[in-house]
Every structure is written in C-alpha cells, then in structure tokens.
C-alpha cells in the first residue's frame, strides 16, 4: 500500500476522485495529507471532513530566472 499526499489549489475535484478511488480499492493507497497553496481552498475542508490532515502554505514567488515569460 502506498502512502499518498495530494496537492490542491481549489475545490479539490481531482482530490475527491482520488479519495473515491482509494475508498473503493481502485488505488492501493492511503491518503496521509492534503496540501494547498491557498488557505481558502475549498478542498481543504472536504479533506478535513474525511479525517485527513491538511496544510496550507503560501508559496514564495519564484526568482526572476524561473518566471514564465510571455512572448
């Protein structure tokens, strides 16, 4: 069994699909935590309601050399 951590940024629709797949045995794993880059991400509440540890952390901005450039 794999230990999983899910990264989200919003509603958590993909997270919900993963949790459902773990719950019915399509994924052999256990979700250990859900992490978001937004403290207001709705998916964090969904994970907490299922008893999964959650964490939100604002990401620091990227250094100029790693920023995407528009052409």
C-alpha positions as CSV (number, residue, x, y, z in Angstrom):
1,X,0.0,0.0,0.0
2,X,1.3,3.4,-1.0
3,X,1.2,6.5,1.3
4,X,-0.2,9.4,-0.7
5,X,-0.2,13.2,-0.3
6,X,-2.4,15.2,-2.5
7,X,-1.7,18.8,-3.7
8,X,-4.6,21.1,-4.5
9,X,-5.3,24.7,-5.2
10,X,-9.0,25.0,-5.2
11,X,-12.2,22.9,-5.0
12,X,-10.4,19.6,-4.8
13,X,-12.4,17.8,-7.6
14,X,-9.4,15.7,-8.6
15,X,-8.7,15.0,-4.9
16,X,-12.3,13.8,-4.5
17,X,-11.8,11.4,-7.4
18,X,-8.6,10.1,-5.9
19,X,-10.2,9.7,-2.4
20,X,-13.1,7.8,-4.0
21,X,-10.7,5.5,-5.9
22,X,-8.8,4.8,-2.7
23,X,-12.0,4.2,-0.9
24,X,-13.3,1.6,-3.3
25,X,-9.9,-0.1,-3.8
26,X,-9.1,1.1,-7.4
27,X,-6.0,2.8,-5.9
28,X,-4.0,0.7,-3.4
29,X,-3.0,3.5,-1.0
30,X,-3.8,5.7,1.9
31,X,-4.1,9.5,1.7
32,X,-1.9,10.8,4.5
33,X,-2.4,14.6,3.9
34,X,-3.7,17.3,1.6
35,X,-1.6,20.4,1.0
36,X,-2.7,23.6,-0.7
37,X,-1.0,26.8,-1.8
38,X,-4.2,28.7,-0.9
39,X,-5.6,28.9,2.7
40,X,-9.1,29.4,1.4
41,X,-9.1,26.3,-0.9
42,X,-12.5,24.5,-0.5
43,X,-10.8,21.1,-0.9
44,X,-9.1,21.6,2.5
45,X,-12.5,21.5,4.2
46,X,-13.5,18.4,2.3
47,X,-10.3,16.6,3.3
48,X,-10.7,17.6,6.9
49,X,-14.3,16.4,6.9
50,X,-12.9,13.0,5.9
51,X,-10.4,13.0,8.7
52,X,-7.3,13.7,6.5
53,X,-4.6,16.0,7.8
54,X,-4.5,19.3,5.9
55,X,-2.0,22.1,5.5
56,X,-2.0,25.4,3.6
57,X,1.1,27.4,2.8
58,X,1.6,30.5,0.7
59,X,4.3,29.8,-1.9
60,X,7.0,32.3,-2.2
61,X,7.3,34.0,-5.6
62,X,9.8,32.5,-8.0
63,X,13.1,34.2,-8.7
64,X,13.1,36.2,-11.9
65,X,15.1,33.5,-13.7
66,X,12.3,30.9,-13.2
67,X,9.3,33.1,-14.1
68,X,7.4,32.3,-17.2
69,X,7.9,34.9,-20.0
70,X,5.1,35.9,-22.4
71,X,6.1,36.2,-26.0
